[in-house]
Amino acid sequence: MTEPLLRVDGLAKSFGALRATDDLSLEVAEGEIHALIGPNGAGKTTLVSQLSGELTPNAGRILFDGRDITAMSAYERPHIGLVRSFQITSIFPEFTTLENVALAAQSRTGHSFHFFAPVARDRTLNDIAMTALRDVALDDAAGRPAHALSHGQQRRLELAMALVLQPRLLLLDEPMAGMGPDESAFVVEVLSKLRGDVTMLLIEHDMDAVFALADRITVLVYGRSIATGTPADIRENPAVREAYLGDEEAA
Ligand SMILES: Nc1ncnc2c1ncn2[C@@H]1O[C@H](COP(=O)(O)OP(=O)(O)OP(=O)(O)O)[C@@H](O)[C@H]1O
């Protein structure tokens, strides 16, 4: 059997008496879109923060491509291909869309970070940045300042900024949050086109998006995984329906 790209083994994280991650094990195979769903407070973001290295687990292991990275710093993880997207604060509002992506690409290629003007003139960086902008269908807005983009466009810009880091596993924390149905459907389309090229772990409350995108779904409740399976398996799973989906449908 091939080793999964990500293996989480017996992970635990408590905040005081609260077990936000409770003996959690999970595998993400190379190439798949794996969604993480569960009620509010189930521990989805807490898990992703441990994967990105922003939180340190109390117990358990995180293996990435077979390597134990549990103790690796958050700074190092993007360099091995573990990238978290959607940190809106990382955008420079006065810079153009293209410059923002080129700066993100610069951090990967190790170019010097002295002045911004040369970034815009650097063909390699620009080419890399334009490719990513095309991937998120934002190439038309390349020359516009980031602050002039709509909320949905800014979220796609962040996705482009994550893509230029050439993630092997992209951690997506609610990429559709705050979007209307049209923009949300558009992001589903953008992410679908990346399927196979980028492995994704996706947290999302928009169930239409989850069921359209996910190859497999893991359901968290009180920090524990209660089920993992294909969308069809999850839809039919009685424990899941009771804990989560049933509530949604009733709402
Ligand atoms: N830094 C923290 N300190 C104390 N408690 C925390 C902290 N971060 C999260 N929690 C608690 O841990 C539990 C899991 O939170 P988390 O944000 O991971 O859930 P979630 O599944 O992402 O929720 P949502 O769907 O609402 O975003 C919650 O009860 C939350 O209040």
PDBQT file of the ligand as one rigid body, heavy atoms in Angstrom, charges set to zero:
ROOT
HETATM    1  N1  LIG A 301      -7.024  29.071  21.685  1.00  0.00    +0.000 N 
HETATM    2  C1  LIG A 301      -8.056  28.479  22.263  1.00  0.00    +0.000 A 
HETATM    3  N2  LIG A 301      -8.227  28.532  23.598  1.00  0.00    +0.000 NA
HETATM    4  C2  LIG A 301      -9.265  27.910  24.199  1.00  0.00    +0.000 A 
HETATM    5  N3  LIG A 301     -10.200  27.197  23.543  1.00  0.00    +0.000 NA
HETATM    6  C3  LIG A 301     -10.089  27.115  22.203  1.00  0.00    +0.000 A 
HETATM    7  C4  LIG A 301      -9.019  27.755  21.497  1.00  0.00    +0.000 A 
HETATM    8  N4  LIG A 301      -9.163  27.487  20.174  1.00  0.00    +0.000 NA
HETATM    9  C5  LIG A 301     -10.277  26.730  20.068  1.00  0.00    +0.000 A 
HETATM   10  N5  LIG A 301     -10.830  26.521  21.263  1.00  0.00    +0.000 N 
HETATM   11  C6  LIG A 301     -12.019  25.697  21.535  1.00  0.00    +0.000 C 
HETATM   12  O1  LIG A 301     -11.762  24.407  20.981  1.00  0.00    +0.000 OA
HETATM   13  C7  LIG A 301     -12.939  23.868  20.384  1.00  0.00    +0.000 C 
HETATM   14  C8  LIG A 301     -12.666  23.572  18.908  1.00  0.00    +0.000 C 
HETATM   15  O2  LIG A 301     -12.564  24.826  18.219  1.00  0.00    +0.000 OA
HETATM   16  P1  LIG A 301     -12.283  24.921  16.665  1.00  0.00    +0.000 P 
HETATM   17  O3  LIG A 301     -12.221  26.354  16.316  1.00  0.00    +0.000 OA
HETATM   18  O4  LIG A 301     -11.118  24.067  16.328  1.00  0.00    +0.000 OA
HETATM   19  O5  LIG A 301     -13.603  24.249  16.070  1.00  0.00    +0.000 OA
HETATM   20  P2  LIG A 301     -14.136  24.280  14.580  1.00  0.00    +0.000 P 
HETATM   21  O6  LIG A 301     -14.625  22.915  14.294  1.00  0.00    +0.000 OA
HETATM   22  O7  LIG A 301     -13.102  24.845  13.671  1.00  0.00    +0.000 OA
HETATM   23  O8  LIG A 301     -15.356  25.292  14.728  1.00  0.00    +0.000 OA
HETATM   24  P3  LIG A 301     -16.041  26.272  13.631  1.00  0.00    +0.000 P 
HETATM   25  O9  LIG A 301     -16.725  25.363  12.662  1.00  0.00    +0.000 OA
HETATM   26  O10 LIG A 301     -17.029  27.035  14.464  1.00  0.00    +0.000 OA
HETATM   27  O11 LIG A 301     -14.963  27.107  13.042  1.00  0.00    +0.000 OA
HETATM   28  C9  LIG A 301     -14.028  24.915  20.609  1.00  0.00    +0.000 C 
HETATM   29  O12 LIG A 301     -14.762  24.537  21.755  1.00  0.00    +0.000 OA
HETATM   30  C10 LIG A 301     -13.277  26.199  20.847  1.00  0.00    +0.000 C 
HETATM   31  O13 LIG A 301     -14.005  27.076  21.678  1.00  0.00    +0.000 OA
ENDROOT
TORSDOF 0
